[in-house]
Amino acid sequence: MKGLSILVVLLIIIGGGWYLYKSQAAAPGGDAATGTMPTELEPQQVVVTYTDEGFSPTEVTVPVNATVTWTNDISGDMWVASAIHPTHMVYDGTTLSEHCAGGIASSPDVFDVCTGIGTGGSWSFTFDKTGTWKYHDHIATNRFGTVIVTEAVEEMDATDDAAL
């Protein structure tokens, strides 16, 4: 009878261990079926604030297809525009007069708000090209910032964890 009791206890311990192992392998953040783990969480919202001192932060790094939002915290207008002043053509290759005809951006692919944004207002742009993209305030041209757009991080094999 003592041997049967020991066997039952061992089966319970083994079964409990197996259950815990399986529940951890299938926990969010990992895929037990493929052995992959995400290397990055959901994209975070990136906000740059325009203050009396300029853009803050002055440099941000985001994955491709991320959206950056600029908010205006000064008492005047801000006008976020791609470098180089005054043409604004570095990001999309069109000039200010081409992509801001009538004070409105000609397409959502234009990295230029094309008008002043008042106090408390904001403007967002989604970066679909990798690279280092400099910008400025077209109204106060001595205020600059940079958005560094990197390749999206893909899933990696769980065996690559040791490299982290």
Summary of the structure (lengths in Angstrom):
residues: 164
radius of gyration: 25.7
end to end distance: 50.7
largest distance: 92.1
contacts: 412
relative contact order: 0.19
helix: 23%
strand: 30%
